[in-house]
Amino acid sequence: MKPLRKPFDGDPLFPLELSYRTMKKPIDELPDHLHDRYEIVFVHSGQGVFFIDDAWYEKKAGDLFLIPGNTIHRSLPHDEDPVVSSVLFFAPRLLHTESVDGAYHALLCFDRARKHKTYRLELPDSLIAEIEASFKEIHLELERQQLGSREAVKLIASTLLLRINRLIYAQQPDRAEETASIPFWMKEALREIDEHPERSNGLSTLAARACISPPHFSRVFKQLTAMNVTQYVNAKRIVRAKELLTSTDRSVAEIAQSCGYETTAHFHRIFKRVAGTTPSGYRKTAPQQ
């Protein structure tokens, strides 16, 4: 199964959606997926596991997850204690505005999450109450649609991000350790794919490096990521390609080669399958970095 592209049906002029206090059972969750929207996920109650990028995190009440755009992720709620969570999806351009403070912008916490690969925050009780209140305010503004509701939502979301940024930068910058029990060889394989998706990291190569039989490696890999190795590598390559398309003026052919594709035609085919558009189409419509 390839990673899905979660669809968003809201107003393109106001790219923000809220899923408020919804119960997440295993049957309701998407498999591995990615999209351009950023996510703030708050867990009100329940238990589960969150697979984000190349790590697994235990999921429990009071946890906050920050997921930058184009990050592969998947939630696995507990069968007997399903997760109740609120998720705010938004396009970064909505909240990443010019600041009078040159050292600050609202998405600092997402930049840090991506850089350090630290996507979960354990919150103090005082901040938990504030975040729950913020999600409730956003929910009410979106539901009532009063005069200035969209501006109110932007202000609440910006204030929420300010609280999160201050918490993060008051703490030590060391990477938080994921707590889910995952074999070391699997963590190493995922780290290799994440750092060098352009390499020919096929099943046989990764299994040999881990000293694991290919069938066992494949079975565990798919159980934990819901994808086979080829699908996962392609997803990582397309994430890299998206970054290059929006941050450089390199040709599509050059980007295809640097991402590990021998032919531009093959790159086009895989990119459209994963991203839903062509590389050139993505470059024209995606916000430039």
Secondary structure, 3 states (H helix, E strand, C coil): CCCEECCCCCCCCCCEEEEEEEEECHHHCCCCEECCCEEEEEEEECEEEEEECCEEEEEECCEEEEECCCCCEEEEECCCCCEEEEEEEECHHHHCCCCCCCCCCCCHHHHHHHHHCCCEEECCHHHHHHHHHHHHHHHHHHHHCCCCHHHHHHHHHHHHHHHHHHHHHHCCCCCCCCCCCCCHHHHHHHHHHHHCCCCCCCHHHHHHHHCCCHHHHHHHHHHHHCCCHHHHHHHHHHHHHHHHHHHCCCCHHHHHHHCCCCCHHHHHHHHHHHHCCCHHHHHHHCCCC
